[in-house]
Amino acid sequence: MLKWMLTLVVAIFLLGIIGPHLARFVRFGKLPGDFAFRFRGRNYVFPVATTIIFSLLLWLLSRIV
């Protein structure tokens, strides 16, 4: 149990570091179905389509493994 928790913490840490750099090249978050709007000088983004695609990819990966 401890190994899985440690693995999860390390994976989240690495994704937090690598994610923003990877997002510049992949350009997810700008798909049709992703909502972005500006309200009172702030940008709000709701990546609905991107979330669905990532969920499907993770589901397929879990079925393969």
mmJSON file of the N, C-alpha and C atoms, coordinates in Angstrom:
{"data_MODEL":{"atom_site":{
"group_PDB":["ATOM","ATOM","ATOM","ATOM","ATOM","ATOM","ATOM","ATOM","ATOM","ATOM","ATOM","ATOM","ATOM","ATOM","ATOM","ATOM","ATOM","ATOM","ATOM","ATOM","ATOM","ATOM","ATOM","ATOM","ATOM","ATOM","ATOM","ATOM","ATOM","ATOM","ATOM","ATOM","ATOM","ATOM","ATOM","ATOM","ATOM","ATOM","ATOM","ATOM","ATOM","ATOM","ATOM","ATOM","ATOM","ATOM","ATOM","ATOM","ATOM","ATOM","ATOM","ATOM","ATOM","ATOM","ATOM","ATOM","ATOM","ATOM","ATOM","ATOM","ATOM","ATOM","ATOM","ATOM","ATOM","ATOM","ATOM","ATOM","ATOM","ATOM","ATOM","ATOM","ATOM","ATOM","ATOM","ATOM","ATOM","ATOM","ATOM","ATOM","ATOM","ATOM","ATOM","ATOM","ATOM","ATOM","ATOM","ATOM","ATOM","ATOM","ATOM","ATOM","ATOM","ATOM","ATOM","ATOM","ATOM","ATOM","ATOM","ATOM","ATOM","ATOM","ATOM","ATOM","ATOM","ATOM","ATOM","ATOM","ATOM","ATOM","ATOM","ATOM","ATOM","ATOM","ATOM","ATOM","ATOM","ATOM","ATOM","ATOM","ATOM","ATOM","ATOM","ATOM","ATOM","ATOM","ATOM","ATOM","ATOM","ATOM","ATOM","ATOM","ATOM","ATOM","ATOM","ATOM","ATOM","ATOM","ATOM","ATOM","ATOM","ATOM","ATOM","ATOM","ATOM","ATOM","ATOM","ATOM","ATOM","ATOM","ATOM","ATOM","ATOM","ATOM","ATOM","ATOM","ATOM","ATOM","ATOM","ATOM","ATOM","ATOM","ATOM","ATOM","ATOM","ATOM","ATOM","ATOM","ATOM","ATOM","ATOM","ATOM","ATOM","ATOM","ATOM","ATOM","ATOM","ATOM","ATOM","ATOM","ATOM","ATOM","ATOM","ATOM","ATOM","ATOM","ATOM","ATOM","ATOM","ATOM","ATOM","ATOM","ATOM","ATOM","ATOM"],
"id":[1,2,3,4,5,6,7,8,9,10,11,12,13,14,15,16,17,18,19,20,21,22,23,24,25,26,27,28,29,30,31,32,33,34,35,36,37,38,39,40,41,42,43,44,45,46,47,48,49,50,51,52,53,54,55,56,57,58,59,60,61,62,63,64,65,66,67,68,69,70,71,72,73,74,75,76,77,78,79,80,81,82,83,84,85,86,87,88,89,90,91,92,93,94,95,96,97,98,99,100,101,102,103,104,105,106,107,108,109,110,111,112,113,114,115,116,117,118,119,120,121,122,123,124,125,126,127,128,129,130,131,132,133,134,135,136,137,138,139,140,141,142,143,144,145,146,147,148,149,150,151,152,153,154,155,156,157,158,159,160,161,162,163,164,165,166,167,168,169,170,171,172,173,174,175,176,177,178,179,180,181,182,183,184,185,186,187,188,189,190,191,192,193,194,195],
"type_symbol":["N","C","C","N","C","C","N","C","C","N","C","C","N","C","C","N","C","C","N","C","C","N","C","C","N","C","C","N","C","C","N","C","C","N","C","C","N","C","C","N","C","C","N","C","C","N","C","C","N","C","C","N","C","C","N","C","C","N","C","C","N","C","C","N","C","C","N","C","C","N","C","C","N","C","C","N","C","C","N","C","C","N","C","C","N","C","C","N","C","C","N","C","C","N","C","C","N","C","C","N","C","C","N","C","C","N","C","C","N","C","C","N","C","C","N","C","C","N","C","C","N","C","C","N","C","C","N","C","C","N","C","C","N","C","C","N","C","C","N","C","C","N","C","C","N","C","C","N","C","C","N","C","C","N","C","C","N","C","C","N","C","C","N","C","C","N","C","C","N","C","C","N","C","C","N","C","C","N","C","C","N","C","C","N","C","C","N","C","C","N","C","C","N","C","C"],
"label_atom_id":["N","CA","C","N","CA","C","N","CA","C","N","CA","C","N","CA","C","N","CA","C","N","CA","C","N","CA","C","N","CA","C","N","CA","C","N","CA","C","N","CA","C","N","CA","C","N","CA","C","N","CA","C","N","CA","C","N","CA","C","N","CA","C","N","CA","C","N","CA","C","N","CA","C","N","CA","C","N","CA","C","N","CA","C","N","CA","C","N","CA","C","N","CA","C","N","CA","C","N","CA","C","N","CA","C","N","CA","C","N","CA","C","N","CA","C","N","CA","C","N","CA","C","N","CA","C","N","CA","C","N","CA","C","N","CA","C","N","CA","C","N","CA","C","N","CA","C","N","CA","C","N","CA","C","N","CA","C","N","CA","C","N","CA","C","N","CA","C","N","CA","C","N","CA","C","N","CA","C","N","CA","C","N","CA","C","N","CA","C","N","CA","C","N","CA","C","N","CA","C","N","CA","C","N","CA","C","N","CA","C","N","CA","C","N","CA","C","N","CA","C","N","CA","C","N","CA","C"],
"label_alt_id":[null,null,null,null,null,null,null,null,null,null,null,null,null,null,null,null,null,null,null,null,null,null,null,null,null,null,null,null,null,null,null,null,null,null,null,null,null,null,null,null,null,null,null,null,null,null,null,null,null,null,null,null,null,null,null,null,null,null,null,null,null,null,null,null,null,null,null,null,null,null,null,null,null,null,null,null,null,null,null,null,null,null,null,null,null,null,null,null,null,null,null,null,null,null,null,null,null,null,null,null,null,null,null,null,null,null,null,null,null,null,null,null,null,null,null,null,null,null,null,null,null,null,null,null,null,null,null,null,null,null,null,null,null,null,null,null,null,null,null,null,null,null,null,null,null,null,null,null,null,null,null,null,null,null,null,null,null,null,null,null,null,null,null,null,null,null,null,null,null,null,null,null,null,null,null,null,null,null,null,null,null,null,null,null,null,null,null,null,null,null,null,null,null,null,null],
"label_comp_id":["MET","MET","MET","LEU","LEU","LEU","LYS","LYS","LYS","TRP","TRP","TRP","MET","MET","MET","LEU","LEU","LEU","THR","THR","THR","LEU","LEU","LEU","VAL","VAL","VAL","VAL","VAL","VAL","ALA","ALA","ALA","ILE","ILE","ILE","PHE","PHE","PHE","LEU","LEU","LEU","LEU","LEU","LEU","GLY","GLY","GLY","ILE","ILE","ILE","ILE","ILE","ILE","GLY","GLY","GLY","PRO","PRO","PRO","HIS","HIS","HIS","LEU","LEU","LEU","ALA","ALA","ALA","ARG","ARG","ARG","PHE","PHE","PHE","VAL","VAL","VAL","ARG","ARG","ARG","PHE","PHE","PHE","GLY","GLY","GLY","LYS","LYS","LYS","LEU","LEU","LEU","PRO","PRO","PRO","GLY","GLY","GLY","ASP","ASP","ASP","PHE","PHE","PHE","ALA","ALA","ALA","PHE","PHE","PHE","ARG","ARG","ARG","PHE","PHE","PHE","ARG","ARG","ARG","GLY","GLY","GLY","ARG","ARG","ARG","ASN","ASN","ASN","TYR","TYR","TYR","VAL","VAL","VAL","PHE","PHE","PHE","PRO","PRO","PRO","VAL","VAL","VAL","ALA","ALA","ALA","THR","THR","THR","THR","THR","THR","ILE","ILE","ILE","ILE","ILE","ILE","PHE","PHE","PHE","SER","SER","SER","LEU","LEU","LEU","LEU","LEU","LEU","LEU","LEU","LEU","TRP","TRP","TRP","LEU","LEU","LEU","LEU","LEU","LEU","SER","SER","SER","ARG","ARG","ARG","ILE","ILE","ILE","VAL","VAL","VAL"],
"label_asym_id":["A","A","A","A","A","A","A","A","A","A","A","A","A","A","A","A","A","A","A","A","A","A","A","A","A","A","A","A","A","A","A","A","A","A","A","A","A","A","A","A","A","A","A","A","A","A","A","A","A","A","A","A","A","A","A","A","A","A","A","A","A","A","A","A","A","A","A","A","A","A","A","A","A","A","A","A","A","A","A","A","A","A","A","A","A","A","A","A","A","A","A","A","A","A","A","A","A","A","A","A","A","A","A","A","A","A","A","A","A","A","A","A","A","A","A","A","A","A","A","A","A","A","A","A","A","A","A","A","A","A","A","A","A","A","A","A","A","A","A","A","A","A","A","A","A","A","A","A","A","A","A","A","A","A","A","A","A","A","A","A","A","A","A","A","A","A","A","A","A","A","A","A","A","A","A","A","A","A","A","A","A","A","A","A","A","A","A","A","A","A","A","A","A","A","A"],
"label_entity_id":["1","1","1","1","1","1","1","1","1","1","1","1","1","1","1","1","1","1","1","1","1","1","1","1","1","1","1","1","1","1","1","1","1","1","1","1","1","1","1","1","1","1","1","1","1","1","1","1","1","1","1","1","1","1","1","1","1","1","1","1","1","1","1","1","1","1","1","1","1","1","1","1","1","1","1","1","1","1","1","1","1","1","1","1","1","1","1","1","1","1","1","1","1","1","1","1","1","1","1","1","1","1","1","1","1","1","1","1","1","1","1","1","1","1","1","1","1","1","1","1","1","1","1","1","1","1","1","1","1","1","1","1","1","1","1","1","1","1","1","1","1","1","1","1","1","1","1","1","1","1","1","1","1","1","1","1","1","1","1","1","1","1","1","1","1","1","1","1","1","1","1","1","1","1","1","1","1","1","1","1","1","1","1","1","1","1","1","1","1","1","1","1","1","1","1"],
"label_seq_id":[1,1,1,2,2,2,3,3,3,4,4,4,5,5,5,6,6,6,7,7,7,8,8,8,9,9,9,10,10,10,11,11,11,12,12,12,13,13,13,14,14,14,15,15,15,16,16,16,17,17,17,18,18,18,19,19,19,20,20,20,21,21,21,22,22,22,23,23,23,24,24,24,25,25,25,26,26,26,27,27,27,28,28,28,29,29,29,30,30,30,31,31,31,32,32,32,33,33,33,34,34,34,35,35,35,36,36,36,37,37,37,38,38,38,39,39,39,40,40,40,41,41,41,42,42,42,43,43,43,44,44,44,45,45,45,46,46,46,47,47,47,48,48,48,49,49,49,50,50,50,51,51,51,52,52,52,53,53,53,54,54,54,55,55,55,56,56,56,57,57,57,58,58,58,59,59,59,60,60,60,61,61,61,62,62,62,63,63,63,64,64,64,65,65,65],
"pdbx_PDB_ins_code":[null,null,null,null,null,null,null,null,null,null,null,null,null,null,null,null,null,null,null,null,null,null,null,null,null,null,null,null,null,null,null,null,null,null,null,null,null,null,null,null,null,null,null,null,null,null,null,null,null,null,null,null,null,null,null,null,null,null,null,null,null,null,null,null,null,null,null,null,null,null,null,null,null,null,null,null,null,null,null,null,null,null,null,null,null,null,null,null,null,null,null,null,null,null,null,null,null,null,null,null,null,null,null,null,null,null,null,null,null,null,null,null,null,null,null,null,null,null,null,null,null,null,null,null,null,null,null,null,null,null,null,null,null,null,null,null,null,null,null,null,null,null,null,null,null,null,null,null,null,null,null,null,null,null,null,null,null,null,null,null,null,null,null,null,null,null,null,null,null,null,null,null,null,null,null,null,null,null,null,null,null,null,null,null,null,null,null,null,null,null,null,null,null,null,null],
"Cartn_x":[0.831,0.0,0.868,1.934,2.817,3.536,3.893,4.552,3.639,2.358,1.412,1.209,1.139,0.956,2.187,3.365,4.586,4.678,4.321,4.311,3.332,2.159,1.15,1.634,2.258,2.777,3.876,4.774,5.851,5.283,4.301,3.697,2.991,2.245,1.565,2.577,3.651,4.704,5.331,5.669,6.29,5.331,4.062,3.086,2.902,2.986,2.889,4.04,5.203,6.373,6.364,6.085,6.169,4.923,3.781,2.511,2.477,2.845,2.785,3.697,4.865,5.775,5.236,4.64,4.063,2.83,2.074,0.847,1.132,2.308,2.655,2.79,3.245,3.462,2.225,1.459,0.318,-0.897,-1.074,-2.16,-3.531,-3.596,-4.894,-5.501,-6.799,-7.48,-8.044,-7.78,-8.309,-9.117,-9.682,-10.495,-11.912,-12.672,-14.087,-14.788,-15.512,-16.155,-15.464,-14.325,-13.64,-14.085,-14.602,-15.15,-14.127,-13.935,-13.039,-13.714,-13.731,-14.304,-13.603,-13.794,-13.168,-14.26,-14.06,-15.04,-14.303,-14.551,-13.926,-12.405,-11.836,-10.388,-9.696,-10.457,-9.863,-10.301,-9.412,-9.726,-10.179,-11.282,-11.798,-11.865,-11.347,-11.311,-11.952,-12.856,-13.491,-13.245,-12.185,-11.807,-12.629,-13.877,-14.782,-14.346,-14.119,-13.746,-12.386,-11.446,-10.127,-10.219,-11.041,-11.219,-11.821,-12.786,-13.404,-12.39,-11.588,-10.578,-9.544,-9.049,-8.089,-8.699,-9.955,-10.624,-10.719,-11.069,-11.143,-9.779,-8.744,-7.396,-6.927,-7.188,-6.806,-7.608,-8.883,-9.715,-9.176,-8.835,-8.271,-6.946,-6.12,-4.822,-5.021,-6.003,-6.244,-6.795,-7.553,-8.077,-6.964,-5.994,-4.882,-3.966,-3.681,-2.781,-3.565],
"Cartn_y":[-1.197,0.0,1.252,1.216,2.371,2.628,1.545,1.695,2.409,2.04,2.664,4.137,4.466,5.862,6.687,6.139,6.835,7.004,5.982,6.062,7.126,7.177,8.165,9.585,9.802,11.123,11.551,10.643,10.963,11.245,10.467,10.677,12.027,12.386,13.683,14.813,14.659,15.669,15.869,14.758,14.855,15.429,15.047,15.616,17.11,17.529,18.946,19.748,19.145,19.833,19.766,18.607,18.403,18.915,18.887,19.242,20.587,21.679,22.986,23.088,22.448,22.482,21.645,20.523,19.651,20.28,21.048,21.67,22.682,23.288,24.241,23.556,22.308,21.598,20.826,20.289,19.45,20.298,21.423,22.376,21.822,20.94,20.536,21.697,21.705,22.801,23.792,23.589,24.472,23.671,22.573,21.744,22.298,21.947,22.317,21.641,22.39,21.863,22.317,22.966,23.559,25.014,25.382,26.719,27.617,28.787,29.779,31.141,31.871,33.21,34.112,35.403,36.416,37.124,37.234,37.888,38.724,40.015,40.96,40.873,40.782,40.79,39.464,38.404,37.082,36.122,35.222,34.191,32.931,32.382,31.129,30.116,28.92,27.874,26.622,26.031,24.769,23.774,22.964,22.048,20.76,20.859,19.714,18.63,18.999,18.011,17.385,18.193,17.665,16.667,16.962,16.062,14.728,14.79,13.56,12.728,13.376,12.648,12.006,12.757,12.179,11.032,11.154,10.074,8.816,8.983,7.826,7.186,8.015,7.468,6.706,7.249,6.546,5.264,5.282,4.089,3.002,3.396,2.418,1.862,2.725,2.295,1.306,1.578,0.673,-0.676,-0.669,-1.935,-2.767,-2.086,-2.801,-3.395,-2.634,-3.107,-3.996],
"Cartn_z":[0.0,0.0,0.0,0.775,0.871,-0.454,-1.172,-2.461,-3.456,-3.466,-4.387,-4.059,-2.787,-2.392,-2.777,-2.562,-2.931,-4.447,-5.197,-6.652,-7.136,-6.526,-6.894,-6.612,-5.476,-5.123,-6.095,-6.43,-7.363,-8.758,-9.194,-10.513,-10.583,-9.55,-9.537,-9.518,-8.774,-8.725,-10.107,-10.763,-12.09,-13.126,-13.062,-13.988,-13.753,-12.512,-12.211,-12.77,-12.837,-13.389,-14.919,-15.472,-16.911,-17.645,-16.995,-17.635,-18.328,-17.654,-18.323,-19.545,-19.487,-20.631,-21.79,-21.462,-22.486,-23.118,-22.353,-22.855,-23.962,-23.953,-25.011,-26.36,-26.353,-27.606,-28.058,-27.128,-27.47,-27.82,-27.185,-27.404,-27.04,-26.048,-25.526,-24.772,-24.62,-23.95,-24.938,-26.21,-27.238,-28.254,-27.819,-28.688,-28.756,-29.81,-29.82,-28.646,-27.884,-26.69,-25.417,-25.542,-24.396,-24.29,-23.147,-22.966,-22.287,-22.858,-22.275,-22.394,-21.302,-21.346,-20.345,-20.535,-19.691,-18.911,-17.604,-16.747,-15.709,-15.725,-14.789,-14.792,-15.974,-16.108,-15.839,-15.611,-15.375,-16.465,-16.817,-17.805,-17.08,-17.529,-16.987,-18.115,-17.858,-18.873,-18.299,-19.062,-18.691,-19.824,-19.722,-20.817,-20.798,-21.206,-21.168,-22.153,-23.405,-24.429,-24.123,-23.658,-23.323,-22.175,-21.184,-20.056,-20.497,-21.395,-21.894,-22.673,-23.505,-24.287,-23.374,-22.375,-21.439,-20.642,-20.264,-19.538,-20.394,-21.652,-22.549,-22.772,-22.931,-23.108,-21.878,-20.698,-19.47,-19.294,-19.673,-19.58,-20.511,-21.755,-22.69,-22.204,-21.651,-21.107,-19.959,-19.102,-17.977,-18.457,-19.544,-20.085,-20.716,-21.322,-21.956,-20.905,-19.872,-18.82,-17.922],
"occupancy":[1.0,1.0,1.0,1.0,1.0,1.0,1.0,1.0,1.0,1.0,1.0,1.0,1.0,1.0,1.0,1.0,1.0,1.0,1.0,1.0,1.0,1.0,1.0,1.0,1.0,1.0,1.0,1.0,1.0,1.0,1.0,1.0,1.0,1.0,1.0,1.0,1.0,1.0,1.0,1.0,1.0,1.0,1.0,1.0,1.0,1.0,1.0,1.0,1.0,1.0,1.0,1.0,1.0,1.0,1.0,1.0,1.0,1.0,1.0,1.0,1.0,1.0,1.0,1.0,1.0,1.0,1.0,1.0,1.0,1.0,1.0,1.0,1.0,1.0,1.0,1.0,1.0,1.0,1.0,1.0,1.0,1.0,1.0,1.0,1.0,1.0,1.0,1.0,1.0,1.0,1.0,1.0,1.0,1.0,1.0,1.0,1.0,1.0,1.0,1.0,1.0,1.0,1.0,1.0,1.0,1.0,1.0,1.0,1.0,1.0,1.0,1.0,1.0,1.0,1.0,1.0,1.0,1.0,1.0,1.0,1.0,1.0,1.0,1.0,1.0,1.0,1.0,1.0,1.0,1.0,1.0,1.0,1.0,1.0,1.0,1.0,1.0,1.0,1.0,1.0,1.0,1.0,1.0,1.0,1.0,1.0,1.0,1.0,1.0,1.0,1.0,1.0,1.0,1.0,1.0,1.0,1.0,1.0,1.0,1.0,1.0,1.0,1.0,1.0,1.0,1.0,1.0,1.0,1.0,1.0,1.0,1.0,1.0,1.0,1.0,1.0,1.0,1.0,1.0,1.0,1.0,1.0,1.0,1.0,1.0,1.0,1.0,1.0,1.0,1.0,1.0,1.0,1.0,1.0,1.0],
"B_iso_or_equiv":[0.0,0.0,0.0,0.0,0.0,0.0,0.0,0.0,0.0,0.0,0.0,0.0,0.0,0.0,0.0,0.0,0.0,0.0,0.0,0.0,0.0,0.0,0.0,0.0,0.0,0.0,0.0,0.0,0.0,0.0,0.0,0.0,0.0,0.0,0.0,0.0,0.0,0.0,0.0,0.0,0.0,0.0,0.0,0.0,0.0,0.0,0.0,0.0,0.0,0.0,0.0,0.0,0.0,0.0,0.0,0.0,0.0,0.0,0.0,0.0,0.0,0.0,0.0,0.0,0.0,0.0,0.0,0.0,0.0,0.0,0.0,0.0,0.0,0.0,0.0,0.0,0.0,0.0,0.0,0.0,0.0,0.0,0.0,0.0,0.0,0.0,0.0,0.0,0.0,0.0,0.0,0.0,0.0,0.0,0.0,0.0,0.0,0.0,0.0,0.0,0.0,0.0,0.0,0.0,0.0,0.0,0.0,0.0,0.0,0.0,0.0,0.0,0.0,0.0,0.0,0.0,0.0,0.0,0.0,0.0,0.0,0.0,0.0,0.0,0.0,0.0,0.0,0.0,0.0,0.0,0.0,0.0,0.0,0.0,0.0,0.0,0.0,0.0,0.0,0.0,0.0,0.0,0.0,0.0,0.0,0.0,0.0,0.0,0.0,0.0,0.0,0.0,0.0,0.0,0.0,0.0,0.0,0.0,0.0,0.0,0.0,0.0,0.0,0.0,0.0,0.0,0.0,0.0,0.0,0.0,0.0,0.0,0.0,0.0,0.0,0.0,0.0,0.0,0.0,0.0,0.0,0.0,0.0,0.0,0.0,0.0,0.0,0.0,0.0,0.0,0.0,0.0,0.0,0.0,0.0],
"pdbx_formal_charge":[null,null,null,null,null,null,null,null,null,null,null,null,null,null,null,null,null,null,null,null,null,null,null,null,null,null,null,null,null,null,null,null,null,null,null,null,null,null,null,null,null,null,null,null,null,null,null,null,null,null,null,null,null,null,null,null,null,null,null,null,null,null,null,null,null,null,null,null,null,null,null,null,null,null,null,null,null,null,null,null,null,null,null,null,null,null,null,null,null,null,null,null,null,null,null,null,null,null,null,null,null,null,null,null,null,null,null,null,null,null,null,null,null,null,null,null,null,null,null,null,null,null,null,null,null,null,null,null,null,null,null,null,null,null,null,null,null,null,null,null,null,null,null,null,null,null,null,null,null,null,null,null,null,null,null,null,null,null,null,null,null,null,null,null,null,null,null,null,null,null,null,null,null,null,null,null,null,null,null,null,null,null,null,null,null,null,null,null,null,null,null,null,null,null,null],
"auth_seq_id":[1,1,1,2,2,2,3,3,3,4,4,4,5,5,5,6,6,6,7,7,7,8,8,8,9,9,9,10,10,10,11,11,11,12,12,12,13,13,13,14,14,14,15,15,15,16,16,16,17,17,17,18,18,18,19,19,19,20,20,20,21,21,21,22,22,22,23,23,23,24,24,24,25,25,25,26,26,26,27,27,27,28,28,28,29,29,29,30,30,30,31,31,31,32,32,32,33,33,33,34,34,34,35,35,35,36,36,36,37,37,37,38,38,38,39,39,39,40,40,40,41,41,41,42,42,42,43,43,43,44,44,44,45,45,45,46,46,46,47,47,47,48,48,48,49,49,49,50,50,50,51,51,51,52,52,52,53,53,53,54,54,54,55,55,55,56,56,56,57,57,57,58,58,58,59,59,59,60,60,60,61,61,61,62,62,62,63,63,63,64,64,64,65,65,65],
"auth_comp_id":["MET","MET","MET","LEU","LEU","LEU","LYS","LYS","LYS","TRP","TRP","TRP","MET","MET","MET","LEU","LEU","LEU","THR","THR","THR","LEU","LEU","LEU","VAL","VAL","VAL","VAL","VAL","VAL","ALA","ALA","ALA","ILE","ILE","ILE","PHE","PHE","PHE","LEU","LEU","LEU","LEU","LEU","LEU","GLY","GLY","GLY","ILE","ILE","ILE","ILE","ILE","ILE","GLY","GLY","GLY","PRO","PRO","PRO","HIS","HIS","HIS","LEU","LEU","LEU","ALA","ALA","ALA","ARG","ARG","ARG","PHE","PHE","PHE","VAL","VAL","VAL","ARG","ARG","ARG","PHE","PHE","PHE","GLY","GLY","GLY","LYS","LYS","LYS","LEU","LEU","LEU","PRO","PRO","PRO","GLY","GLY","GLY","ASP","ASP","ASP","PHE","PHE","PHE","ALA","ALA","ALA","PHE","PHE","PHE","ARG","ARG","ARG","PHE","PHE","PHE","ARG","ARG","ARG","GLY","GLY","GLY","ARG","ARG","ARG","ASN","ASN","ASN","TYR","TYR","TYR","VAL","VAL","VAL","PHE","PHE","PHE","PRO","PRO","PRO","VAL","VAL","VAL","ALA","ALA","ALA","THR","THR","THR","THR","THR","THR","ILE","ILE","ILE","ILE","ILE","ILE","PHE","PHE","PHE","SER","SER","SER","LEU","LEU","LEU","LEU","LEU","LEU","LEU","LEU","LEU","TRP","TRP","TRP","LEU","LEU","LEU","LEU","LEU","LEU","SER","SER","SER","ARG","ARG","ARG","ILE","ILE","ILE","VAL","VAL","VAL"],
"auth_asym_id":["A","A","A","A","A","A","A","A","A","A","A","A","A","A","A","A","A","A","A","A","A","A","A","A","A","A","A","A","A","A","A","A","A","A","A","A","A","A","A","A","A","A","A","A","A","A","A","A","A","A","A","A","A","A","A","A","A","A","A","A","A","A","A","A","A","A","A","A","A","A","A","A","A","A","A","A","A","A","A","A","A","A","A","A","A","A","A","A","A","A","A","A","A","A","A","A","A","A","A","A","A","A","A","A","A","A","A","A","A","A","A","A","A","A","A","A","A","A","A","A","A","A","A","A","A","A","A","A","A","A","A","A","A","A","A","A","A","A","A","A","A","A","A","A","A","A","A","A","A","A","A","A","A","A","A","A","A","A","A","A","A","A","A","A","A","A","A","A","A","A","A","A","A","A","A","A","A","A","A","A","A","A","A","A","A","A","A","A","A","A","A","A","A","A","A"],
"auth_atom_id":["N","CA","C","N","CA","C","N","CA","C","N","CA","C","N","CA","C","N","CA","C","N","CA","C","N","CA","C","N","CA","C","N","CA","C","N","CA","C","N","CA","C","N","CA","C","N","CA","C","N","CA","C","N","CA","C","N","CA","C","N","CA","C","N","CA","C","N","CA","C","N","CA","C","N","CA","C","N","CA","C","N","CA","C","N","CA","C","N","CA","C","N","CA","C","N","CA","C","N","CA","C","N","CA","C","N","CA","C","N","CA","C","N","CA","C","N","CA","C","N","CA","C","N","CA","C","N","CA","C","N","CA","C","N","CA","C","N","CA","C","N","CA","C","N","CA","C","N","CA","C","N","CA","C","N","CA","C","N","CA","C","N","CA","C","N","CA","C","N","CA","C","N","CA","C","N","CA","C","N","CA","C","N","CA","C","N","CA","C","N","CA","C","N","CA","C","N","CA","C","N","CA","C","N","CA","C","N","CA","C","N","CA","C","N","CA","C","N","CA","C","N","CA","C","N","CA","C"],
"pdbx_PDB_model_num":[1,1,1,1,1,1,1,1,1,1,1,1,1,1,1,1,1,1,1,1,1,1,1,1,1,1,1,1,1,1,1,1,1,1,1,1,1,1,1,1,1,1,1,1,1,1,1,1,1,1,1,1,1,1,1,1,1,1,1,1,1,1,1,1,1,1,1,1,1,1,1,1,1,1,1,1,1,1,1,1,1,1,1,1,1,1,1,1,1,1,1,1,1,1,1,1,1,1,1,1,1,1,1,1,1,1,1,1,1,1,1,1,1,1,1,1,1,1,1,1,1,1,1,1,1,1,1,1,1,1,1,1,1,1,1,1,1,1,1,1,1,1,1,1,1,1,1,1,1,1,1,1,1,1,1,1,1,1,1,1,1,1,1,1,1,1,1,1,1,1,1,1,1,1,1,1,1,1,1,1,1,1,1,1,1,1,1,1,1,1,1,1,1,1,1]
}}}
